[in-house]
C-alpha cells in the first residue's frame, strides 16, 4: 500500500482525484486512514505532514461476449 505526505493546501479529494479514484470515500475509508479520519472534525482537511494511505486499486473484471464462447 502506498502513502502520500500532505503538503500545504492538499485535500483528501485532491489526492483521491490525482491518484485516479472516482470517489474520495475510496481513500478516506481505507483502514490506513482511520486515525486521520477520527482525529479531524473535517477529515477532508489535511495538515502539512499528514500521511494519507493510498489503497490499492482493484481491477474491474466483467465478462465479455468473447468469454461466453
Phi, psi and omega in degrees: 000135181271167175217162178223136177268126184290142173249170178305127178093350178290149175227160176300318180301314180296318179294316179301317181296312182292337178272358175090017178272143180280337183227139176296332181297331178300325179272311184300321184272004175296139183301333178291347180253013184297319180290323177296316181296320183279341184269359182239143173288329174234098185294350177285340180272126179249152174254148177306131181099344176299140177257124181251124176283133179254112182293156175285131179282133177275140177284135177277122178241125176222147182293148177241165179303330179294325180295334184286341184273000000 
